[in-house]
């Protein structure tokens, strides 16, 4: 490669372009053009042969640039020229030249893109240099103009302006120094005026200014004096806590002393010599709550004063920190920060000490009087005040008020146990005197409308009862200190006043208003197709708070016979006793909401209220030992477990106390309540009233309504219940509250079992001849008799619905029970048959299908209960021996008697005696575990 370059150089090739131009005059060494390059590259060649040609070029051709090739070749010519040799030598040189040219062409084409790119970069660099030259030229021209225009007069003007600014700053400094020199006098005046906060603030401001100008000799002495004064003020922090403690003691003593002397009615000074603890025992019950409120009010003022002290220091520390960050004296800043940190720690330590003193004083006052003498509302008011005080303490120093909390918790639990025991006795009295008449409430009735539950929507305030609080609409929580820092007191007792709203929950005659009753009557007065009993007091269901709407004639006709709620507004079904229990729950929740540490005890007592109510309803209306013997399982195992638990834990079944009983047993009996007894005014034995169905509906549905209210309150109870006790609450709801609706089945089963004359139907079925020889087209008369019983039952339900609205779930259960009993009676009647033919079995199917067809017109219960129970028993008659054996083992819902009769009736038709013995043995195997 180097040889080729040297050869090109000697041939005058400085660049590809120059080579192309300069070599034009030398034919023998002419470099081909681009087209020739392309032709050379396209010609077939042998790289090895070409390289050998290049290597055969003499070395002298690659010598110095001054080598003359032409001269060298001419000198090599022999003396005698031979044309043939010359031509041969010329051809050799041409071949060498062609090889070199081709090699040069290849190299040029290979390096051409890089050459073009580099050429472009050089061109761009040249353009940039030209622009820089223009900029430099313009800059020099402008600098020359500025040099000529900027004269000595301009510089002098700037110097004078700088001196002016310095003199203005000096004048401000002198004025500040003059003010600082008069500070000492003003500080003395403020101290004489006892304006200590103002003196501290002025001293701090002066110290700040003095530290700024301490480089002046006239200020250095003043700065030292102010520092000494401030240190004396800060040293007083050690005495501050003692003064606050003394202020707390003097304040509470004077407040309690004032009430004691006022109630004593004399000016005897003996009370002034008593200790505070002894003085608290002389507070009378009438003045106890006002004295407690004034005591908390006075203590609030002391804590507020300390809070303001803390707030003042925090505010000025922030201002000083911000200003110090702009200065440059790091040593002074560190000293100031150290002083501030010391004061801050002192003040923060004092928070807990002051709050402990406040708690001890209030605890001593609380222990001075037995709180059990107060009525419930007064006791709640005391708890409300103490709860607010604990809230103040938590905001004051972050304390959980352990001293107050433990003291009030013990007294609250003891008070509440006695209160709850009295309420349980009252509940028993109410239940035993309850006639289970409907308490008329409005259809939009909600427990939140009761006074006892107003606290759930409103924020508490100790100045009024929990049900009289304004609703808080602010999304940001404002502390009491922020709310009352500028004035007012969170413990101000306002005069008792009635609520702006009174409870408006009762309705009249089942209507929201007289206008609705009149409208409901007029709607159907002219409708001759509507029964008279449905024309009276008929309104549609009301939803929400809108007006009651009348129901059209077409709608009425489309109603099913089992819907007995047409003549009453769908108001909740409850009694006065239910309402009293709900009010008690509200009162219990008030106490729990005010004093959350006793939440578990309160919820436990609330659960006992529900337990006792549920047990009473079961005892009055649902207890029937014969139910379980039917094998229908009307009482679920969960319900039986719940009732057994209530009876063991809450019900005192002993008539009188046993004098020989242990003390533990006596204490356990104190926690129990005697089992309630149904009022003699409630009659459950009259068939005309469907055996007290109205009373049963009111009692049972009032329990269901009470359970619904407990479900509504569950989130609130769960929120205040301690985490370790939440399993108790969950168990109470899952195993007790949720079982309330299950009482419907056993209670209404008693009505269904007596509402129809099932025995008469068995007698009528016994008179039927079932071994007929031909298929009958007419059903038997027992079917008509049974349907008449159902029609009579339907009329009685309508009569009862005039007194009490019968909800659809209740009517469905009643119809389901009656139909189920009727179908089982039919099977029992079929099981009493001695002889039956195939035609007799067809007659059974005819009778049952007639019964179903007529029954479906009376009720909308679908599917008909136990329909398959009857049909399967009838069809079993046609089974073969093997199929019947398998069928007997699979259908254990039938009694031994019914299965045995089925086998005996089939004997002789398609079952022989041997098969009969086998089938009876299978029945006996099924019956053996039941014995």
Buried (B, 14 or more C-beta within 10 A) or exposed (E): EEBBEBBBBBBBBEEBEEBBBBBEEEEEBBBBEEEBBEEBEEEEEEEEEBEEBBEEBEEEBBEEEEBEBEEEEEEEEEEEEEEEEEEEBEEEBEBBBBBBBBBBBBBBBEEEEEEEEEEEEEEEEEEEEEEEEEEEEEEEEEEEEEEEEEEEEEEEEEEEEEEEEEEEEEEEBEEBBEEBEEBEEBBEEBEEEEEEEBBBBBBBBBBBBBBBBBEBEEBEEBBEBBBEBBEEBBEEBEEBBEEBBEBBEEBBBEBBBBBBBEBEEEEEEEBEEBEBEEBBEBBEEEBBBEBBBBBBBBBBEBBBEBBEBBBEBEEBBEEBEEEBEEEEEEEEBEEBBEBBEEBBEBBEEBBBEBBBBBBBBBBBBBBBBEBEEBEBEBBBBBBBBBBBBBBBBBBBBEBEBEBBBEBBBEBBBEBBBEBBBEBBEEBBEBBBEBEBBBBBBBBBBEBEBBBBBBBBEBEBBBBBBBBBBEEEEEEEEEBBBEEBEEEEBBBBBEEEEEEEEEEEBEBEEBBBEEEBBEBBBEBBEEBEEBEEBBBBBBBBEBEEEEEBBBBEEEEBEEBEBBBBBBBBBBBBBBBBBBBBBBBBBBBBBBBBBBBBBBBBBBBBBBBBBBBBBBBBBBBBBBBBEEBEEBEBEBBEEBBEEBBEBBBEEBBBEEEEEEEEEEEEEEEEBEBBBBBBEBBEEBEBEEEEBBBBBBBBBBBBBBBBBBBBBBEEBBEBBEEBBEEEBEEBBEEBBEBBBBBBBBBBBBBBBBBBBBBBBBEEBBEBBEEBEBEBEEEEEEBBEBBBBBBEBBEBBBEBBBBBBBBBBBBEEBBBBBBBBBBBBBBBBBBBBBBEBEEBBBBBBBBBEBBBEBBBEBBEEBBBBEEBBBBEBBBBBBBBBEBEBEEBBEBBEEBEBBBEEBBBBBBBBBEEEBBEEEBBEBBBEBBEEBBEEEE
